[in-house]
Amino acid sequence: DTAVSQTPKYLVTQMGNDKSIKCEQNLGHDTMYWYKQDSKKFLKIMFSYNNKELIINETVPNRFSPKSPDKAHLNLHINSLELGDSAVYFCASSHRTERNTEAFFGQGTRLTVV
Amino acid sequence: GDSVTQMEGPVTLSEEAFLTINCTYTATGYPSLFWYVQYPGEGLQLLLKATKADDKGSNKGFEATYRKETTSFHLEKGSVQVSDSAVYFCALSDGAAGNKLTFGGGTRVLVKP
């Protein structure tokens, strides 16, 4: 009965590879997000989707491409992985229709590029 | 743009000590303010929130009051436990940008027995 679940939890891969991280929420929320947490624990928004529509796209390399097949799922595909992509990636969801509601986070995916 | 500044850690305390983590913000409009906590190896959990000026959020013995005049949302707990050891994040959401959260840099708290 996990609210926001993302897979895998750990991902170790070589430079140049392509990888995907999957996220699903069962809270009935209409908005989902990807956040990146760097090695110093700093968190920054990457993308946000509302009802499958991209509404936030921060300054993120084109190698990162989010995909939302429906409002309960938001996947993140990363092409040509670089060492600097190593981080923890968090998926989150919330109700956009409720102003300033809190977001619920997944457990994170620790990506290590070697 | 929006920004959140919180005190750098680590903060090391003894059990039953008083904890304060300072947080100040810059935002257009009237943001909501949040404290999230990240326990080792886990994701972020909402600790408390306040949606308008003078609101006080509270949970698990933690409190924070939304101070518009000082643009602050300091986190306090009167008597910490070892289990409170975690990284604490102050965050704001201005509602206009898809409810995205803008986070402070996080403060690591270590409580020793």
Interface residues (C-beta under 8 A of the other chain):
Chain A: V4 T31 Y33 Y35 K40 K41 F42 L43 K44 I45 S48 N50 I55 I56 F90 A92 S94 H95 R96 R99 N100 T101 E102 A103 F104 F105 G106 Q107 G108
Chain B: P31 S32 F34 Y36 Q38 E42 G43 L44 Q45 L46 K49 T51 V87 F89 S93 D94 G95 A97 G98 N99 K100 L101 T102 F103 G105 G106 R108
